[in-house]
Amino acid sequence: MKFLNVVEIESALVALNSAYPALTQLITLPNTTYEGRTSHALLIRGNPSFDCRPALVLVSGAHAREWGGPDIIVNLATDLLEAYTTNAGLAYGNKSFSASTIKSIVDRTDVVVFPDLNPDGRAYSMAAKPDTTQAGWRKNRNPASSGGDPLKIGVDVNRNYDFLWNYPVTFAPNIWPASKFPEHDTFFGTGPFSEPESRNAQWLVDQYSNARYFVDVHSYSGLVLHPWGDDQNQTATSTMSFMNAAWNGQRGIKNDPYRDYVPAARLAELQTAATVMRDGIFAVRGESYIAEQGFLLYPTSGTSEDWAFTREFLVPARDKLNGFVIEFNKNIDFFPTWKEMVDLIADVDAGLIALCEHATPSRFAVIWCWIKNWFKKWFWAIWKRVWPWELWGPYGPWGRIRMVIAELPRTIGRAVKAVIGRVARRK
């Protein structure tokens, strides 16, 4: 076996959609890459009549040299679909999931997988000889800022999201959460979402208003990271946040006065979900990943998990979306052997399926959702049928009753004044 190349990843998604047409939808992403590639994602959804489901959006392959991420995601999709259709459970080492758990995940959630976010970069890296600059390529292959220098080609897709993107303004001096120089691996591009790869991820999340979890799979380190990545978290001062430009020029320094705000309840949700993934990974074969805030690794700007988490703060009407990064492989190596990769796939897939199980609505949540949906759909329908607008309008009987009721206080007031007037005249 070997790592999947770009063509094989796309073929795998098409094959899964062909093999499981009732359970999947092949999604064509709208933005083609600089080299003309069209990317796809896959929706896994059983029991389509169930409309109380959260969505989990799982992406990988943002960084070209991190070859194992797409294999992890493709394997996850394959395992879920095979287990569901055969009414079987799943086992990864010492971590197992029952058949009923798999059925609940597929029937009560939307699992959306986007395995290869940066196909141009992956193709370039995989075409290289080992231990070369080309093999260790990180960015996409957009030459717009290169000035013709091949070493300046590309943008770091995971510094291109709209979260404190303009770091020279939003971060403290001499803090480098990204780079404005095209020759650097973390070059942030010409603007937030300047790259088709990051726009595809944005578009995909936008298609699912029910998205509750976003996980971006990277390597290496052995970490499960959650927001924020720009500075330490705090739960007390809501005005000390990424949205407040008054704090520009102060972010990114550890143990200084600035810390980024996250509501205490939301921080608890992030920490709980990160711990679920960490524990799922550990249960396979004892690999001890660390679940922590992203900033504790190093300061970052323009990253996917932070952008995902910002959405509810920028548009409060949106539902809450929890953002995470898994940095798989505790060995300091972007290129594990395939034998090592088999174990890593089992580790991370167990962690991700544990998150899916965690996200699956409970029976109580399902019942409560049905009640709410019934009320919204049928109560008002019945109400409008029994008391249609024609009756409630200004010329209908209920409209006249409303006008009488609205006029009643004034009628009573006039009567009281008349009585008082008559009493006064008698005196």
Buried (B, 14 or more C-beta within 10 A) or exposed (E): EEBBBBEBBBEBBEEBBEEBEEBBBBBEBEBEBBEEBBBBBBBBBBEEEBEBBBBBBBBBBBBBBBBBBBBBBBBBBBBBBBBBBEEBBBBBBEBEBEBEBBBBBBBBBBBBBBBBBBBBBBBBBBEBEEEEEBBBBBBBBBBBBBEEEEEBBBBBBBBBBBBBBBBBEBBBEEBBBBBBEBBBBBBBBBEBBBBBBBBBBBBBBEBBEBBBBBBBBBBBBBBBBBBBBBBBBBBEEEEBBBBBEEBBBBBBBEEEEBBBBBEEEBBEBBBEBBBBBBBBBBBBBEBEBBBBBBBBBEBBBBBBBBBBBBBBBEEEEEEBBBBBBBBBBBEEEBBBEEEBBBBBBBBBBBBBBBBBBBBBBEEEEBEEBEEEEEEEEEEEEEEEEEEEEEBBEEEBEBBEEBEEEEEEEEEEEEEEEEEEEEEEEEE
